[in-house]
Amino acid sequence: MSNVRVLLPTGFGINCEAETSEAFQRAGAKVEALHLNDLLDQPAKLARTKILAFAGGFSFGDHLGAGRALANRVGTRMASDLHRFVDDGGFVIGICNGFQTMVRLGLLPGGKAEAQTVTLAANQHGAFYDGWVTLRVNRDSPCLFTRGIEEIDLPVRHGEGRLLAEDHTLADIEAKQLVPLRYVDPVTKQTATQFPSNPNGSALGAAGLCDPSGRIFGLMPHPEAFLYPENHPQWRRRPRAQEGGGLQLFRNAVEAAC
């Protein structure tokens, strides 16, 4: 067990906190799951943690758009504390609804809670999708969560995951290597543009984004849902493994935060 502390907001429809807590604990961190209301009343708790984790789910029922209401609550009640946390070297991860929240907070891709520059819109095919995808890691990305990983299969389950932005913003993201994970065709290994390999139609084939420091990371797929080999639908046909592929992202974060 390391001395890395993880703060995990819960409540109001956030429903993947148990799996996310398990992932960080298996990676060696100490996890404090705290109801959002309690966190908003005690934002100084951020100063005593190293990783802030926005778990997946349907926060506030996705009213106003996925992650919007949660981002509004956090942004209006503890923006200065969040700025200080990031400036002091804190790590933030957002998974699915957590990623949507981070984008709407403006935390990604710039790393600051400021004006939103990208969005995660409704899936291009117009429906919620639940399935597995293959992802290729960008080795030139500064992302600290994806170090040492080349390719990974993960489950996705979302209706609003399509990354969209102005052309100049996408060009800046590419130039700074801020797309650490891309959807790829599982056979050709080329960046996927079509459903279902790219389940939402994201620009750049992006499955996630990081900030230039590599400490702020959001992704639509669910690494916390692949902690054990048996989680994979083809686990009997895959080489034997001691753990699920998703665990490495959490272990990387804990090791980098030590």
C-alpha positions, -999 to 999 in steps of 0.1 A, spaced: 0 0 0 14 34 -10 8 67 7 -11 80 -24 -46 92 -14 -75 92 -40 -106 114 -35 -136 99 -52 -168 120 -53 -200 99 -51 -238 104 -52 -264 121 -76 -262 92 -102 -224 86 -101 -226 48 -102 -192 34 -110 -175 45 -77 -172 9 -64 -153 -4 -94 -131 28 -95 -123 25 -58 -114 -12 -63 -91 -3 -92 -72 23 -72 -70 1 -41 -57 -28 -62 -31 -3 -75 -20 4 -40 -37 37 -32 -58 47 -3 -93 58 -14 -118 81 3 -152 79 -13 -170 112 -4 -205 123 -13 -204 153 -36 -223 175 -10 -197 168 16 -168 176 -8 -184 209 -18 -188 217 19 -152 207 26 -131 216 -6 -100 218 15 -99 180 15 -85 183 -20 -53 197 -5 -48 164 14 -52 141 -16 -31 134 -46 -56 121 -72 -91 133 -78 -112 107 -96 -145 115 -114 -161 81 -119 -186 71 -146 -224 70 -144 -252 94 -151 -246 123 -127 -278 143 -121 -295 121 -147 -275 138 -175 -299 167 -173 -286 197 -194 -263 172 -211 -239 145 -198 -217 159 -170 -231 194 -173 -249 197 -140 -220 181 -121 -195 204 -138 -217 234 -129 -218 224 -92 -181 218 -90 -172 249 -110 -193 273 -90 -185 259 -56 -148 249 -57 -131 262 -88 -104 280 -69 -96 249 -48 -95 228 -80 -71 253 -96 -49 252 -66 -50 213 -66 -39 211 -102 -12 239 -98 2 220 -68 8 189 -89 -25 170 -83 -37 143 -107 -73 141 -121 -89 113 -140 -124 113 -154 -140 81 -168 -170 84 -192 -193 107 -173 -163 119 -154 -146 128 -187 -177 146 -199 -176 166 -166 -139 175 -170 -145 187 -206 -174 209 -194 -153 222 -166 -127 232 -191 -101 210 -174 -93 193 -208 -74 197 -229 -58 228 -212 -55 215 -177 -73 245 -162 -109 250 -151 -116 276 -177 -137 282 -208 -147 250 -225 -129 245 -259 -140 210 -269 -172 190 -264 -184 154 -262 -216 153 -283 -242 127 -290 -228 96 -307 -227 100 -345 -249 70 -351 -276 85 -327 -278 58 -301 -263 46 -268 -237 19 -274 -225 -8 -250 -196 -29 -263 -159 -34 -264 -133 -14 -284 -96 -17 -292 -74 13 -283 -39 22 -294 -17 43 -271 1 73 -284 37 68 -271 45 105 -278 17 117 -255 27 132 -222 -1 112 -205 13 96 -173 -17 71 -170 -9 53 -203 29 48 -199 41 13 -209 9 4 -227 8 -1 -265 -27 -15 -271 -56 -23 -248 -92 -35 -251 -118 -18 -229 -156 -17 -227 -176 15 -236 -211 23 -226 -222 58 -235 -245 79 -256 -225 112 -257 -188 105 -265 -182 121 -298 -152 146 -295 -158 177 -314 -139 210 -316 -130 238 -340 -103 229 -365 -77 251 -349 -83 235 -315 -80 200 -330 -48 210 -347 -34 223 -314 -44 190 -297 -26 170 -323 5 192 -322 8 188 -285 1 151 -286 -28 154 -262 -47 123 -276 -32 94 -256 -57 68 -267 -73 63 -301 -100 39 -313 -85 14 -338 -98 -12 -361 -91 -45 -343 -79 -62 -375 -60 -35 -394 -49 -15 -362 -55 17 -381 -73 46 -365 -110 39 -367 -135 63 -382 -165 40 -385 -189 24 -360 -185 2 -341 -147 3 -339 -151 41 -333 -183 39 -312 -192 76 -313 -175 91 -344 -149 111 -324 -127 135 -343 -90 122 -345 -103 88 -334 -99 101 -299 -110 79 -270 -96 103 -245 -76 135 -239 -48 146 -215 -34 180 -206 2 190 -215 15 180 -180 1 144 -185 -15 145 -150 -50 154 -162 -67 126 -181 -101 117 -193 -114 89 -214 -147 75 -226 -139 37 -222 -141 21 -187 -107 8 -175 -123 1 -141 -145 -25 -157 -115 -46 -169 -97 -53 -137 -98 -91 -140 -90 -113 -171 -125 -128 -169 -141 -94 -175 -132 -97 -212 -158 -114 -234 -131 -134 -251 -111 -143 -220 -111 -180 -227 -95 -174 -261 -69 -148 -249 -35 -156 -235 -35 -162 -198 -31 -131 -177 -29 -123 -140 -50 -92 -142 -73 -72 -165 -58 -47 -189 -75 -17 -173 -57 -20 -140 -24 -8 -155 -38 28 -160 -45 31 -123 -12 15 -113 6 41 -135 -13 69 -119 -4 58 -84 33 52 -92 35 86 -109 18 103 -80 41 88 -53 
